[in-house]
Amino acid sequence: MFIAILGFLILAGSVLQIRFPGLAGLLKESEPETWKKIGSPSGFSFSDLGNTLSLFSWILAEKFVDSENADVLEEGRRAFAKARRVKFGLILGVVTMVAGFAIALVRAFV
């Protein structure tokens, strides 16, 4: 059961890291049409999670590369590195939780 709890903690920690306020603010100031197109995100995790998830997807799709603004490109590259870490944390958390529950289930019947 410890493994399942560890997986949950990894998953929760990763979800809490889904925040990109710097990039969201920069898009709002320099590219308002793009900012509105992705849902007008504030970039903070729980204040508007749906819109922040759209920004998260936008970053992972590397749409920031289409921008002509150098600041958006630089902040987008930083956000992309963070988004990849978060994505792998989410995957690792889910896999660890499932493995922990499977191990606990096997131990309960053996």
C-alpha positions in Angstrom: 0.0 0.0 0.0 3.0 2.3 0.5 3.7 2.2 -3.2 0.2 3.3 -4.0 0.4 6.2 -1.5 3.8 7.2 -3.0 2.2 7.2 -6.5 -0.6 9.4 -5.2 1.9 11.8 -3.7 3.8 12.0 -7.0 0.5 12.5 -8.9 -0.7 15.2 -6.5 2.7 17.0 -6.6 2.7 17.0 -10.4 -0.9 18.3 -10.6 0.1 21.2 -8.3 3.0 22.1 -10.6 0.6 22.7 -13.6 1.0 26.4 -13.5 2.5 28.9 -15.9 1.6 32.4 -14.8 4.6 34.0 -16.4 3.8 32.7 -19.9 0.1 33.4 -19.4 0.7 37.0 -18.4 3.2 37.5 -21.3 0.7 36.1 -23.8 -2.1 38.4 -22.4 0.1 41.4 -22.8 1.9 40.7 -26.1 -0.5 38.3 -28.0 -4.0 38.8 -26.7 -5.6 37.0 -29.6 -3.6 33.8 -28.9 -4.3 34.2 -25.2 -8.1 34.4 -25.9 -7.9 31.5 -28.3 -6.5 29.2 -25.6 -9.2 30.2 -23.1 -7.8 33.3 -21.4 -5.8 31.4 -18.8 -4.4 33.1 -15.7 -1.8 30.3 -15.5 -2.5 29.4 -11.9 -3.4 25.8 -11.1 -6.6 25.9 -9.2 -8.0 29.3 -10.0 -8.9 28.3 -13.5 -7.8 24.7 -13.9 -9.6 24.1 -17.2 -8.0 27.1 -18.9 -4.6 26.3 -17.4 -4.9 22.8 -18.8 -5.5 24.2 -22.2 -2.3 26.4 -21.8 -0.5 23.2 -20.6 -1.6 21.4 -23.8 -0.7 24.4 -25.9 2.8 24.4 -24.4 3.3 20.6 -24.9 2.2 21.0 -28.5 5.0 23.6 -28.8 2.6 26.3 -30.3 4.8 29.0 -28.7 7.3 28.4 -31.5 4.8 30.1 -33.9 5.2 33.4 -32.0 7.4 36.1 -33.4 7.9 37.6 -29.9 11.3 36.7 -28.5 10.1 36.9 -24.9 7.2 34.5 -25.6 9.7 32.1 -27.3 12.1 32.2 -24.3 9.4 31.9 -21.7 7.8 29.1 -23.8 11.0 27.1 -23.9 11.2 27.3 -20.1 7.6 26.4 -19.7 8.0 23.5 -22.2 10.8 22.0 -20.0 8.6 22.3 -17.0 5.5 20.9 -18.8 7.5 17.9 -19.9 8.6 17.2 -16.3 5.0 17.6 -15.1 3.8 15.3 -17.8 6.2 12.6 -16.9 5.4 13.1 -13.2 1.7 12.6 -14.0 2.5 9.4 -15.9 4.9 8.1 -13.2 2.3 8.9 -10.5 -0.5 7.0 -12.2 1.7 4.0 -13.0 3.1 3.9 -9.5 -0.4 4.1 -8.0 -1.7 1.3 -10.3 1.3 -0.9 -9.5 0.9 -0.3 -5.8 -2.8 -1.2 -5.9 -2.0 -4.3 -7.9 0.7 -5.4 -5.4 -1.7 -4.8 -2.5 -4.4 -6.8 -4.2 -2.0 -9.7 -4.9 -0.8 -9.7 -1.3 -4.4 -9.7 0.0 -5.2 -12.9 -1.9 -1.9 -14.7 -1.3 
